[in-house]
Amino acid sequence: MTEFIDVDVRPILRAGGEPFSIIMAALERLGPGEGLRLLAPFKPVPLFDVMASKGFAHHEAELEGGEWEIRFMPDDGSFAAAEPAPAAMSDDWPEPAVHLDNRDLDPPEPMVRILASVERLAPGQTLSALLSREPVFLFRELTKRGHQWRGGFTPQRDAYQLTVRVLA
């Protein structure tokens, strides 16, 4: 049976805060076989893709008052993720044809700029972008459009490095 670490983001969101970094920090503290129980004032749909890309499946339950309890647990293959995971890291991706530095842009401008640039690339070409945060909402858009992506924080954790490959 999976043991869960509880993360209640309702007070953070009510105070106008952004809980994503707290959720990711809790995820890093999980031990083998442990899961994350998230309490939120809304159904955090974009988080489902992020967690699936990190190897976690989810079960969701609506609570009273429209709040949600989401249990994220290591995906043992017993149920499929809603979206494909990001592309595996490999050396067969070409050098990026476009380099963007979006670290000083406010949302949603980084996503708009990346999507516009990707649409101008030929199949197989790649784009590299630096961002000030993990582009959670962008992942679903890239997947819907049939593109592959890979990314992660730089070793200094001062930027998120994203690479997108346009598929035919």
Secondary structure, 3 states (H helix, E strand, C coil): CCCEEEEECHHHHHCCCCCHHHHHHHHHHCCCCCEEEEEECCCCHHHHHHHHHCCEEEEEEECHHHCEEEEEEECCCCCCCCCCCCCCCCCCCCCCCEEEECCCCCCCHHHHHHHHHHHCCCCCCEEEEEECCCCHHHHHHHHHCCCEEEEEECCCCCCEEEEEECCC
